[in-house]
Amino acid sequence: MMTIQAAESETERIEREAREWMIYLYSDEAGESGRNAFVDWLNVLPDHAKVFRALEQASRDLTLVDAIHPFEGANNRRRGASTGRFRRFTLAVSGVFAACISLGLVLVATDFFAPEPHEAIEFASPIGEVNQFGLPDGSVVTLDSGSTIEVTFNDTERRVDLLSGRAFFDVEADADRSFFVDSEFGRVIVTGTRFDVWREDGFDFVGVTEGQVQIASFGTSEGPQTNAVLATLGAAESLSIMPDRSVSAIEVYDPESSQQWRDGRLVFIDEELGVILEAVNRYRETPIEVVDEEILDLRLTIGLRTNALDDFYEGIEAVLPVSVSHMGAFTYLYADD
């Protein structure tokens, strides 16, 4: 017997695809390419987003949703110890280290690990954490979420490579050994001071809280490293180093507002939502996805704790015409209808 099935209506098709997307997003298969494809699907028709949001909202009230094979939270994953010539110091791997940080203590590499002389040491702060480390010379570095440095000290110099992210340095004075911080596009040279270095997309940022630093060129892909001094920064001054090794004009640097991340705080005054999201995403394993790009220009004044970012979602829904949708570890922002 031949069974003839009725043709699927447009509404039924959208509802079916929305259910399939929900199951997929809760699965272990949902990676970055899958999330991008989901956003593309949402943007095909306005009804796609409307039906999916209704389905997602209904699922919050169903205890059976856990049976769809819930996504293991990406925030529970931490990078393990690296191999090779580096020793990796990641506080997340040890409850003892976490307890030290909660008590305001600083971990000193020489006290706990006794690295070999002149050995390169790698320090890392996992995504979602801000951690402080003591260096072998008594200097202290604070690493922002997702930041990594490599430290090499010898009898004549102290060198730090900022491999990713942002770092604040409180450098112990040593007239016989300069302290270098090499970022992607330039070198910061100091003897004893307090300053901030940040690797951004397309430029490096340097801001000085106390003392003085020199900004030196770091060579290019076409030429050797020259170490030619490009600028000198004093307290409360900052600049950016560009890919062509030029520097921006020196600007005023406010240490108090610029260093709030070290205390686990993010404060924004009449700032665009797009800028706020960029900052918040630095503390998330999976970035917040924006479905309707027009909301990026909305402006907001808000203060956040980096360890309590759920307050962010409640805050923006209360004061902006946006809606927040959570799917496992993923979060999506929509413009209100």
Protein Blocks (a to p, Z undefined) as FASTA:
>chain_A
ZZddddddfklmmmmmmmmmmmmmmpmklcfklmmmmmmmmmmpmklmmmmmmmmmmmmm
pmklmmnopaddfklpccdddehjbdcddfklpmklmmmmmnopacdfklmnopaehiac
dddddehiacddddfkopacdddehiacdddddfkbccdddfbhjddddddddfkbccdd
ddfkbccddfbdcddddddehiacdddfbhcdddddebjfkbccekiafbdcdehiacdd
dfkopacddddddfklmmmmmnopacdehiafklmmmmmmmmpfbacddfblmlmmpccd
ddddfklmmlmmmmmmmmmccddddehjbccddddZZ
